[in-house]
Structures are given as C-alpha cells and as structure tokens.
Amino acid sequence: MALSPRTSVVFVPRNAYGTSYHGLVQIGQTEHVVRVDLGGTPEHPQWRGARLLGSSALRELLSSQMDILQAKLELCESIEAFTAELEDVLEKQQQQKTVESSQSAVSLDKTPTVHASFYAGLMDELDAVGWDFVFELDDHSVVLCIDDSSGQRHTVRAIMFADFPAAPPRLENDYGVALRVERDVNGRWLTGALRHMNEIVARYQHVWQVLRHVDESLWVLDAEATASLRLSRRIVLANLVLLELTFHPERPETLPSWRFLGSEANIAPLRSRWHANRALWSTNATTRENLEVLLGFPPPTRPTETSESGGFECGICYAYSLEDELTVASGEGERTSLVPDVLCANQHCGRPFHRPCLIDWFRADPTARQSLGVIFGQCPYCEQSISASTLASRTPRM
C-alpha cells in the first residue's frame, strides 16, 4: 500500500545472519524506532516466535494494533512482507486521524472502530486454537485450516465483528454445510469452529477420496467443482456427450444419481444401456470400473493437449464457465461458476448454452414467449425449438 509522502518504513539487518532487523518509522516530522528479532537459531532463524519491539511512543500510537501486528509478524516469511503489513496499519491510522481532524461527514475509512478488547480476545482465541492451524489473518477475519489423512487442506473463514468476542463470528466454508457457531467449554468461539470442522472432515473423508479418484481417472469438467467440494461431477463420454453423477455424501460407493447431457440421438442409446446394466454397479469397484461395465466401453481420460471442455463451450458466449452473479447478489455465499446445461435437441446441432446466456438471447428476440417460468424460443444456430427455465438451480453439495 502506498504511504503518504510524510510516512515511511525502512528496515535494515542488524547482523549477518538476518535474525534481527532495525527499523525506522517516520510519521510526519516524528521518527520512531522499531526492532524485529526472529526466533530459532542464527543458523536456522524462524519467523514463528519472532518478537516486535518498538519505542514507547510508537507502542502508544499503535496501542490497539500491537497484538495483531505481533500475530502478523509470526505469519510473515520475510522482512519485506512485514514491512507491507506495518505500512498498511500506518496508512489506516493516518486516514483515521485525517477524518477526525477535518470533522468530515464522509468517512475515509469504512472499517468500524475496534477496541483493544477485540484484539486481546482474538489473540486469546488464536493461542487456544494453536498457530499451526492459522492459515491467513487480517484485521477482521482469520482462516483456520486442517489437513486430512490424504493431505488435502480444508479451511474455514471466521469473520469477526467489532464486538467480538462478546458476539460470535460469522463462519464461511466451501462444504455447503453450516458450521455450528457455539462456544467451547472455556467460552471460546474459534476452538468450537475448528472442532466442528474436524467432525465434518472425518464424516466426509470417504466421499472426498472417491471424488478425488473420479477427478484423477476420468475426464471431469469444471475444475472448480473439486475446489469447492461439490458432490457432482460432469464426465465427458464423447464430443458433446456428458454424464453428470451426483454422489451420496455418506455412501459414495453406491450407484450415484445420474443424467446424460447431449442431443437425444447421442444419449438415447447410452441411457438405454445404463438402465439395462445399472444393477451391475458394484460397491467394491471404482467409479471408472463401474462406468465401463454399465456403458460397455472405457470412458476417456483427460487429454493433455486438447480443450478440457469437451466441446461444451456455450454457443453464445463461447466460454465454458460463467460467473454466477446471483450467488453474490442474493447473499448465499461466495461467487461460483455456471456451466452450459441447456442443449439443442437437434441431433445435427446439439449446441450447449449457459441458461443465463440463452435467456438473455430470448429476451432480445421478439418471437420468444414465456410461460410459467419457462422461456421458449429458437436455437441461435439451427432455429430448432428450445426452452430455458428462469428458475435458478444449484449444484448439489454436502
């Protein structure tokens, strides 16, 4: 963050080992001395355990921020990274002073005023959780992480408000499971959140293992699905032919829910074969082995050079993933991506479209009509009748 011309931060090493740094913080016409001492040994210095020392004047100036600065120091990996953190805090301090001195009605800093009790409570909570579980930390949120038995990292973000820890944090995650917001036996919020996350990881460990094997052994579209731990996978079977599988969160080895995507001429024989053979699904076989039995041919693996979208780019926007603005606008969670899920039924066309793209196309077409939440129109390519629901749908999650 760029500082005002009258504010600067400079650090220089105090020894040849790089285990201690002398710093000079200039704010206006006043200079403050600061020092950073790393933990560990001269041969093996460590930022975990580093100490932040400063002049009494600087400590008084940053009295409400010293604890959080100390925590950020231990998470840094270089003196340059900590310099940026210190500059960020100083800039916010200068903005706040400018607002107070000018008595402006327009606040230059939208961050609510936070009392020292906030940071004292936060430090107490993080000490109880353990710093090994802290993945990210900023002024008003912390990301906690744990690794499962296979090494996959799982995170939860706790967003704290100005009256924390008297009031609970808001918890966000990618699991689609609401985390319990409750205190532990010692009255702490974050240890309770971490304990509940451990329970979720243990509960869904098996389904994540199955999904990872699916991602590794089959041609799976929409890489975001893996990152957000959704239960559905779209698998390429042929050009413009997909199989969507949705796995049971606690019994993923059983026959998943399914649907074929593509022109009717292409998917009809596959659907018939699936119906005839689905009783052959084995809970002792992998998903790939079961698909080969039910479909009668080995599904393709992910190519290394050709397009990963399997020809399923939207025929209107020519992209596979479309950012879902509705998720953010409705406050339901983080921004996600939509994939083409409406296909032209003409076997000589079979073009896929994002539902929002097709709806926008229809709304610009005076011949399109709408009835009971469905818009009817013509395919932009072959003029075959095609329709799209205006009702939003969500990918199944845990």
C-alpha positions as CSV (number, residue, x, y, z in Angstrom):
1,M,0.0,0.0,0.0
2,A,1.4,3.4,-0.9
3,L,2.0,5.7,2.1
4,S,1.6,9.4,2.2
5,P,4.9,11.3,1.4
6,R,5.4,12.1,5.1
7,T,5.2,8.5,6.2
8,S,7.8,5.8,5.6
9,V,9.0,2.5,6.9
10,V,12.6,1.2,6.5
11,F,14.2,-1.9,7.9
12,V,17.9,-2.9,7.8
13,P,19.6,-6.1,9.1
14,R,21.4,-5.8,12.4
15,N,23.6,-8.8,11.9
16,A,25.0,-11.0,9.1
17,Y,22.6,-13.9,9.9
18,G,19.4,-11.9,9.1
19,T,18.0,-12.8,12.6
20,S,17.4,-9.2,13.7
21,Y,16.3,-6.0,11.9
22,H,16.5,-2.4,13.0
23,G,13.7,-0.2,11.6
24,L,12.8,3.4,11.3
25,V,9.2,4.6,11.1
26,Q,8.7,8.2,10.1
27,I,5.3,9.7,10.6
28,G,5.2,13.3,9.7
29,Q,8.1,15.0,11.4
30,T,8.5,12.3,14.0
31,E,10.7,9.3,13.8
32,H,10.1,6.1,15.8
33,V,12.5,3.2,16.3
34,V,11.3,-0.4,15.9
35,R,13.1,-3.7,16.0
36,V,12.3,-7.2,14.8
37,D,14.0,-10.2,16.4
38,L,13.5,-13.6,14.8
39,G,13.1,-16.9,16.7
40,G,15.1,-20.1,16.2
41,T,18.9,-20.1,16.0
42,P,21.4,-18.0,13.9
43,E,21.8,-21.0,11.6
44,H,18.1,-21.7,11.4
45,P,16.1,-18.5,12.0
46,Q,12.3,-18.8,12.2
47,W,9.6,-16.2,11.8
48,R,7.4,-18.2,14.1
49,G,8.3,-16.9,17.5
50,A,9.6,-13.5,16.2
51,R,9.3,-10.5,18.5
52,L,8.3,-7.0,17.7
53,L,9.9,-4.3,19.8
54,G,9.3,-0.6,19.5
55,S,9.7,2.8,21.2
56,S,7.2,3.7,23.9
57,A,5.8,6.5,21.7
58,L,5.3,4.1,18.8
59,R,3.7,1.5,21.0
60,E,1.3,4.1,22.4
61,L,0.5,5.3,18.9
62,L,-0.3,1.7,17.8
63,S,-1.6,0.5,21.1
64,S,-4.8,-1.1,19.7
65,Q,-2.8,-2.7,16.8
66,M,0.3,-4.1,18.5
67,D,-1.1,-7.5,19.3
68,I,-2.4,-8.0,15.7
69,L,0.9,-6.8,14.3
70,Q,2.7,-9.3,16.5
71,A,0.5,-12.1,15.2
72,K,1.0,-11.0,11.6
73,L,4.8,-10.8,12.2
74,E,4.8,-14.5,13.1
75,L,2.9,-15.4,9.9
76,C,5.3,-13.5,7.6
77,E,8.1,-15.1,5.7
78,S,10.3,-12.1,5.0
79,I,11.0,-8.6,6.4
80,E,9.5,-7.2,3.2
81,A,6.2,-8.9,3.9
82,F,6.1,-7.5,7.4
83,T,7.1,-4.0,6.1
84,A,4.0,-4.1,3.9
85,E,1.8,-5.2,6.9
86,L,3.2,-2.3,9.0
87,E,2.6,0.2,6.2
88,D,-1.0,-1.0,5.9
89,V,-1.6,-0.3,9.6
90,L,0.1,3.1,9.5
91,E,-1.9,4.1,6.4
92,K,-5.2,3.3,8.1
93,Q,-4.1,5.2,11.2
94,Q,-3.3,8.3,9.1
95,Q,-6.7,8.0,7.3
96,Q,-8.5,7.9,10.7
97,K,-6.6,10.9,12.0
98,T,-7.4,12.9,8.8
99,V,-11.1,12.1,9.3
100,E,-11.0,13.1,13.0
101,S,-9.2,16.4,12.4
102,S,-11.3,17.5,9.5
103,Q,-14.6,16.5,11.1
104,S,-15.7,15.4,7.7
105,A,-19.1,13.7,7.4
106,V,-17.6,11.4,4.8
107,S,-15.5,8.7,6.4
108,L,-12.3,7.8,4.6
109,D,-12.0,4.5,6.4
110,K,-15.1,2.3,6.3
111,T,-13.6,-0.1,8.9
112,P,-15.6,0.2,12.2
113,T,-13.6,1.4,15.2
114,V,-12.3,-1.6,17.0
115,H,-11.3,-1.5,20.7
116,A,-8.3,-3.1,22.2
117,S,-10.5,-5.8,23.8
118,F,-11.2,-7.1,20.3
119,Y,-7.6,-7.9,19.6
120,A,-7.0,-9.2,23.1
121,G,-9.9,-11.5,22.7
122,L,-8.7,-12.6,19.2
123,M,-5.2,-13.3,20.4
124,D,-6.6,-15.4,23.3
125,E,-8.7,-17.4,20.8
126,L,-5.8,-18.0,18.4
127,D,-3.5,-19.0,21.2
128,A,-6.1,-21.6,22.3
129,V,-6.6,-22.8,18.7
130,G,-2.9,-23.1,18.1
131,W,-1.0,-21.1,15.5
132,D,-0.3,-24.1,13.4
133,F,-3.9,-24.1,12.4
134,V,-3.9,-20.4,11.3
135,F,-3.7,-20.1,7.5
136,E,-4.5,-16.4,7.0
137,L,-5.1,-13.5,9.2
138,D,-6.2,-9.9,8.7
139,D,-7.8,-7.1,10.7
140,H,-11.3,-8.7,10.9
141,S,-11.0,-12.3,9.8
142,V,-9.0,-15.4,10.3
143,V,-8.8,-18.6,8.1
144,L,-8.3,-21.8,10.0
145,C,-7.0,-24.9,8.3
146,I,-6.6,-28.6,8.9
147,D,-5.2,-31.3,6.6
148,D,-7.0,-34.7,6.2
149,S,-5.3,-38.1,6.2
150,S,-4.6,-37.8,2.4
151,G,-3.1,-34.3,2.7
152,Q,-6.0,-32.3,1.3
153,R,-6.3,-29.0,3.1
154,H,-9.7,-27.8,4.4
155,T,-10.3,-24.3,5.6
156,V,-13.0,-22.2,7.3
157,R,-13.0,-18.4,7.5
158,A,-14.2,-16.7,10.6
159,I,-15.3,-13.1,10.2
160,M,-15.2,-11.1,13.4
161,F,-17.2,-8.0,14.1
162,A,-16.3,-5.1,16.3
163,D,-17.9,-6.6,19.4
164,F,-16.0,-9.9,19.1
165,P,-15.5,-11.9,21.3
166,A,-18.7,-10.9,23.1
167,A,-20.6,-11.6,19.8
168,P,-20.0,-14.7,17.7
169,P,-18.1,-14.6,14.4
170,R,-19.6,-15.5,11.0
171,L,-18.2,-18.7,9.6
172,E,-17.8,-19.4,5.9
173,N,-16.6,-22.6,4.1
174,D,-16.8,-24.5,0.8
175,Y,-18.6,-27.6,2.1
176,G,-22.2,-26.5,1.8
177,V,-22.6,-27.5,5.4
178,A,-23.5,-24.8,8.0
179,L,-20.9,-24.8,10.8
180,R,-22.2,-24.6,14.3
181,V,-21.4,-21.2,15.9
182,E,-21.0,-22.0,19.5
183,R,-18.5,-21.5,22.3
184,D,-16.4,-24.3,23.7
185,V,-16.3,-25.2,27.4
186,N,-13.9,-22.3,28.0
187,G,-16.1,-19.8,26.2
188,R,-14.1,-19.5,23.0
189,W,-15.6,-19.4,19.5
190,L,-12.8,-20.5,17.3
191,T,-11.9,-23.7,19.0
192,G,-15.5,-24.7,18.7
193,A,-15.4,-23.9,15.0
194,L,-12.2,-25.9,14.5
195,R,-13.7,-28.9,16.4
196,H,-16.8,-28.9,14.2
197,M,-14.7,-28.7,11.1
198,N,-12.7,-31.7,12.2
199,E,-16.0,-33.6,12.6
200,I,-17.1,-32.6,9.1
201,V,-13.7,-33.7,7.6
202,A,-13.9,-37.1,9.4
203,R,-17.5,-37.6,8.3
204,Y,-16.9,-36.9,4.6
205,Q,-13.4,-38.3,4.3
206,H,-14.7,-41.3,2.3
207,V,-16.7,-39.3,-0.3
208,W,-13.7,-36.9,-0.8
209,Q,-11.5,-39.9,-1.5
210,V,-14.0,-41.2,-4.1
211,L,-14.3,-37.8,-5.7
212,R,-10.5,-37.4,-5.9
213,H,-10.3,-40.8,-7.7
214,V,-13.0,-39.7,-10.1
215,D,-11.1,-36.5,-10.9
216,E,-7.9,-38.4,-11.5
217,S,-9.2,-41.3,-13.5
218,L,-11.9,-39.7,-15.7
219,W,-12.3,-36.6,-17.9
220,V,-14.1,-34.3,-15.5
221,L,-15.2,-30.9,-16.5
222,D,-15.4,-27.8,-14.3
223,A,-12.3,-27.9,-12.2
224,E,-14.0,-25.5,-9.7
225,A,-16.2,-28.4,-8.6
226,T,-13.2,-30.1,-7.0
227,A,-12.0,-26.9,-5.2
228,S,-15.5,-26.3,-3.7
229,L,-16.0,-29.9,-2.8
230,R,-19.3,-30.3,-4.6
231,L,-20.8,-33.8,-4.8
232,S,-21.5,-33.6,-8.6
233,R,-19.1,-34.4,-11.4
234,R,-19.6,-33.9,-15.2
235,I,-17.8,-36.6,-17.1
236,V,-17.0,-36.4,-20.8
237,L,-18.0,-39.6,-22.6
238,A,-17.7,-38.3,-26.2
239,N,-17.8,-35.0,-28.1
240,L,-20.9,-33.1,-26.8
241,V,-21.9,-36.0,-24.6
242,L,-21.6,-35.7,-20.8
243,L,-22.7,-37.9,-17.9
244,E,-23.4,-36.0,-14.7
245,L,-23.1,-38.0,-11.5
246,T,-24.1,-36.9,-8.0
247,F,-22.6,-39.0,-5.2
248,H,-24.2,-39.7,-1.8
249,P,-22.2,-37.9,0.9
250,E,-22.0,-40.8,3.3
251,R,-22.3,-43.8,0.8
252,P,-20.4,-42.6,-2.2
253,E,-19.6,-46.2,-3.3
254,T,-23.3,-46.8,-4.1
255,L,-24.9,-46.0,-7.5
256,P,-24.9,-42.2,-7.8
257,S,-27.8,-40.1,-9.2
258,W,-27.2,-39.5,-12.9
259,R,-28.3,-37.7,-16.0
260,F,-26.9,-37.7,-19.5
261,L,-26.3,-34.3,-21.3
262,G,-26.2,-34.1,-25.1
263,S,-28.5,-34.4,-28.1
264,E,-31.2,-37.1,-27.7
265,A,-29.8,-39.0,-30.7
266,N,-26.5,-39.3,-29.0
267,I,-27.6,-40.0,-25.4
268,A,-30.6,-42.3,-26.1
269,P,-28.5,-45.5,-26.6
270,L,-26.3,-44.7,-23.6
271,R,-29.4,-44.1,-21.4
272,S,-30.9,-47.5,-22.5
273,R,-27.6,-49.3,-21.8
274,W,-27.4,-47.6,-18.4
275,H,-30.9,-48.7,-17.5
276,A,-30.2,-52.3,-18.6
277,N,-27.0,-52.6,-16.7
278,R,-27.3,-50.4,-13.6
279,A,-28.0,-53.4,-11.4
280,L,-24.4,-54.4,-12.1
281,W,-23.0,-51.4,-10.2
282,S,-20.6,-52.8,-7.6
283,T,-19.8,-51.1,-4.3
284,N,-16.4,-52.9,-4.4
285,A,-15.3,-51.4,-7.8
286,T,-14.1,-47.9,-8.6
287,T,-16.4,-45.4,-10.4
288,R,-14.4,-45.8,-13.6
289,E,-14.7,-49.6,-13.5
290,N,-18.4,-49.4,-12.9
291,L,-18.9,-46.9,-15.8
292,E,-17.1,-49.3,-18.1
293,V,-19.4,-52.1,-17.1
294,L,-22.6,-50.0,-17.4
295,L,-21.7,-48.2,-20.6
296,G,-20.0,-51.1,-22.4
297,F,-16.9,-49.0,-23.2
298,P,-14.0,-47.4,-21.3
299,P,-14.7,-43.7,-20.6
300,P,-12.0,-41.4,-22.0
301,T,-9.3,-39.9,-19.7
302,R,-8.5,-36.3,-19.6
303,P,-6.5,-35.2,-22.7
304,T,-3.2,-33.4,-22.2
305,E,-3.3,-31.0,-25.2
306,T,-6.9,-30.6,-26.5
307,S,-9.5,-28.4,-24.9
308,E,-10.6,-29.6,-21.5
309,S,-14.2,-28.5,-22.0
310,G,-15.1,-31.5,-24.3
311,G,-16.7,-29.2,-26.9
312,F,-19.2,-27.9,-24.3
313,E,-18.4,-24.2,-24.6
314,C,-21.6,-22.1,-24.6
315,G,-22.8,-21.4,-28.2
316,I,-23.5,-17.7,-27.2
317,C,-20.6,-16.5,-25.0
318,Y,-18.1,-19.2,-26.3
319,A,-16.9,-19.9,-22.7
320,Y,-17.4,-23.0,-20.6
321,S,-17.6,-21.4,-17.1
322,L,-19.8,-18.4,-16.4
323,E,-19.5,-16.5,-13.2
324,D,-22.7,-16.7,-11.2
325,E,-23.7,-13.2,-10.1
326,L,-26.9,-14.4,-8.4
327,T,-24.9,-16.1,-5.7
328,V,-23.3,-12.9,-4.5
329,A,-26.4,-10.7,-5.1
330,S,-28.6,-13.0,-3.0
331,G,-26.0,-13.2,-0.2
332,E,-26.0,-17.0,-0.4
333,G,-22.2,-17.4,-0.4
334,E,-19.1,-16.9,-2.5
335,R,-19.1,-16.4,-6.2
336,T,-19.4,-19.6,-8.2
337,S,-19.4,-20.7,-11.8
338,L,-22.2,-21.9,-14.0
339,V,-21.6,-24.4,-16.9
340,P,-23.7,-25.0,-20.0
341,D,-26.7,-27.1,-19.1
342,V,-29.2,-26.4,-21.9
343,L,-28.7,-28.3,-25.1
344,C,-30.3,-28.0,-28.5
345,A,-32.3,-31.2,-29.2
346,N,-31.5,-31.2,-32.9
347,Q,-29.1,-34.2,-33.4
348,H,-27.3,-32.3,-36.2
349,C,-26.8,-29.3,-33.9
350,G,-26.7,-30.3,-30.2
351,R,-25.2,-26.9,-29.2
352,P,-24.9,-26.3,-25.4
353,F,-25.7,-23.0,-23.8
354,H,-25.5,-21.4,-20.4
355,R,-29.0,-20.9,-19.2
356,P,-28.5,-17.1,-18.4
357,C,-27.0,-16.6,-21.9
358,L,-29.9,-18.3,-23.6
359,I,-32.4,-16.3,-21.5
360,D,-30.7,-13.0,-22.5
361,W,-30.8,-14.1,-26.1
362,F,-34.5,-14.9,-25.9
363,R,-35.3,-11.6,-24.3
364,A,-33.8,-9.8,-27.3
365,D,-35.9,-12.0,-29.6
366,P,-39.5,-10.6,-30.1
367,T,-40.7,-14.0,-31.3
368,A,-39.8,-15.7,-27.9
369,R,-42.5,-16.3,-25.4
370,Q,-42.7,-17.1,-21.7
371,S,-45.0,-19.3,-19.7
372,L,-44.8,-20.4,-16.1
373,G,-41.2,-19.7,-15.5
374,V,-40.0,-21.1,-18.9
375,I,-38.9,-19.1,-21.9
376,F,-39.5,-20.7,-25.4
377,G,-37.6,-19.7,-28.5
378,Q,-35.4,-20.9,-31.3
379,C,-31.8,-22.2,-31.2
380,P,-29.5,-19.4,-32.4
381,Y,-27.8,-21.9,-34.8
382,C,-30.4,-24.2,-36.3
383,E,-33.7,-22.5,-35.3
384,Q,-34.9,-25.7,-33.6
385,S,-37.3,-25.1,-30.7
386,I,-35.5,-24.8,-27.4
387,S,-36.5,-23.5,-24.0
388,A,-34.8,-22.4,-20.7
389,S,-36.2,-22.2,-17.2
390,T,-35.9,-18.9,-15.5
391,L,-35.7,-20.6,-12.1
392,A,-32.2,-20.8,-10.7
393,S,-30.9,-24.2,-9.9
394,R,-27.9,-25.2,-7.7
395,T,-25.4,-27.9,-7.9
396,P,-25.9,-30.5,-5.1
397,R,-23.5,-30.0,-2.2
398,M,-22.9,-31.7,1.2
